[in-house]
Amino acid sequence: MAEARRARRATIATIAQEAGVSVPTVSRVLNGRSDVSASTRTRVEAVISQHGYRRRGATGVPPAPVIDVVFPELDGAWAVEVMRGVTRVAREVGLMVNLSESAPRTAPGQGWVDAVLARRPTGVILVVFDLTDEQHEQLTSRGIPFVVLDPAGEPAEGVPAIGSANWNGGMAVARHLLQLGHRRIGVIGGPPDLLCSRARLDGYRAAMDMAGLPVDPGLVRSGDFHVEGGQAAARALLRLPDRPTAVFAGSDLQALGVYEAARELGIRIPDELSVVGYDDLPVARWVGPPLTTVHQPLAEMAEMAARTVITMSRGVAPVTRRLDLATSLVVRQSTAPPH
C-alpha cells in the first residue's frame, strides 16, 4: 500500500530532482532517447524503479498502433507460423506488427529496449526469452505490456506466458513408438537450457518408466532444433553397433536432419528406422515419407499472446498468467513396427 501511494506521488519533476537532472532529461530517458549518457540513464532509471513510477495515462498520448514481436532468431517456417497468428489478431483490431531479431536467447539487447521505449507500441511479444529485471522495470514503468511466447525458462513472477503441453507431447511420442514395438529409441532433444526441450524429454522418460523400460543414456543426444544439428546427432546414433530402431527428434527440422543422415547411410524410413518430429510444420506433410510428428499449435499460441497483450494494453489484467495449449500426435508414414 505504501509503495502504491509513493508511486502515485512520484512525478517527473520528483524524479528529476532526486536524480539531479532536468525534467527534459527524465523525459528523454522515459522515451528511450539515445541522447542521454549511460551514467545519467542508470541514475534516472534507479530513481524511477525506487518510486515504482508508472507512466500509463500520464501523457494522454495513445500508444503506437503496433505490436512488437522479437525472436532470438528468425527460424524459417517456425517463425512464419508464429507471425501468422500474431498478424491475424493484429489485423482484426487495426494494428501493425513490427518484427525484430535479437541474437542472445536469454534477453534482447538494451538497444532493442531503447527502440521499444521510443516507439511506445501497444504491446510486446517476446518469443522464447524473457526480459532482465531492469528491462522488465523499464517497460512496466512506461506502461508497455508484454507477454512471453514459448518461454525458455520460468518467466518472472507476474509475467504472462503462453506455451504448449510439451511434456504431454513427449509422452505421446514414446507411447506411439512403444505401441509399435520399438524398444531402442534414440532421442535428439533441443538445447538443454530450454524449458520446452526438458519438458519433451521428461515426458518421453515418463512414458518409458511407466512401461517399465530403462532409458539408455547412450541413445539421448542434445540438438539445436536445426536440420544440421539433427543430421549430426542422427549420424552418431545410426552408426552405433546396436543402433536405435526409432528416433524421436525434438523438432521437425531436426527430423529432416535424421532423414538426411538415414539417406547417407542407406537406411530406409520407415522400413528400417521410424522417425518422429515435433511442431507439425507444413513441410512435415510433404517430405517423403510424410512425417509423424507432434502438432504444436504455434499459430494459436501466437494468437493467444497477441490477444493477451492487447487486453493488457486496455488496462485489463489477463485471466491467467500461464497458459499451455494442448498438443496432439499426428501419425503419418514415417513410423512403423521395427524391422
Sequence and secondary structure as in RCSB ss.txt:
>XXXX:A:sequence
MAEARRARRATIATIAQEAGVSVPTVSRVLNGRSDVSASTRTRVEAVISQHGYRRRGATGVPPAPVIDVVFPELD
GAWAVEVMRGVTRVAREVGLMVNLSESAPRTAPGQGWVDAVLARRPTGVILVVFDLTDEQHEQLTSRGIPFVVLD
PAGEPAEGVPAIGSANWNGGMAVARHLLQLGHRRIGVIGGPPDLLCSRARLDGYRAAMDMAGLPVDPGLVRSGDF
HVEGGQAAARALLRLPDRPTAVFAGSDLQALGVYEAARELGIRIPDELSVVGYDDLPVARWVGPPLTTVHQPLAE
MAEMAARTVITMSRGVAPVTRRLDLATSLVVRQSTAPPH
>XXXX:A:secstr
 HHHHHHHH  HHHHHHHHTS HHHHHHHHTT SSS HHHHHHHHHHHHHHT   TTSS    EEEEEEEESS  
HHHHHHHHHHHHHHHHHTT EEEEEE S SS   HHHHHHHHHH EEEEEEES    HHHHHHHHHTT  EEEES
 SS   TT  EEEE HHHHHHHHHHHHHHHT  SEEEEE  TTSHHHHHHHHHHHHHHHHTT    GGGEEE  S
SHHHHHHHHHHHHTSTT  SEEEESSHHHHHHHHHHHHHTT  TTTT EEEEEE  GGGGTSSS  EEEE  HHH
HHHHHHHHHHHHHTT   S SEEEE  EEE  TT  S  
